Amino acid sequence: MKLPTILISTLSLLFTFSAGQLYADDQTQAAAAPVEHEEHGAHEHGTAKLSLSVGETGLEIMLDSPAVNLVGFEHMPDTDEDKQKLDDLVEKLEGGDELFNVNPEAECELKDTEVLSGLLGDDIGNAEAGTETAPTTAEPQNSDAHNDVDVTWAYACNKPAELKEVAVKLFSAFPEGFQRINAEWVTDKGASAVELGQDDTIKLTP
């Protein structure tokens, strides 16, 4: 059956309009949809990120900092002095109770500390989804590479519902290291954030 010429033209116009409208709708939805991606904090000396998470059994505190804030250098330790400084740093970080005070009503006890850094041979670069990010320029083995230190302190609390505040003492613990710490926290009551410029107490509840 042969369709009339005018009907063919009409169908062609309708198809063209529909296709164009679908494309426009797709473009609009794409523009409106948020782009989901993981952002890694910029490696800025003097600055660090502190994250606190309150769960059903306790508290987890995570610090992400350039190594220079904590140990004074970022190159691989190649002298006995550097190696000793790194050993002293790990020991200091493992004593989390000297860096944080949790309100006593929660009856919390530090159970575990994990310290990760390229300076310790750990691969914690800016890799996403298990894929390493290749360096943009070749660096000598002993140059000041941008190494970070990631620390996680895990506290077990007998009364986690009583967790109300955490005193941060990182500025006094590393007086030549930190200028600013961006702190954020999550509890069952919500989330919040604050910028610290000195030792201070974070209020976990409104």
Secondary structure, 3 states (H helix, E strand, C coil): CCCCHHHHHHHHHHHHHHHHHHHHHHHHHHHHCCCCCCCCCCCCCCEEEEEEEECCCEEEEEEEEEHHHHHCCCCCCCCHHHHHHHHHHHHHHHCHHHCEEECHHHCEEEEEEEEEEHHHCCCCCCCECCECCCCCCCCCCCCCCCCEEEEEEEEEECCHHHCCEEEECHHHHCCCCCCEEEEEEEECCEEEEEEECCCEEEECCC
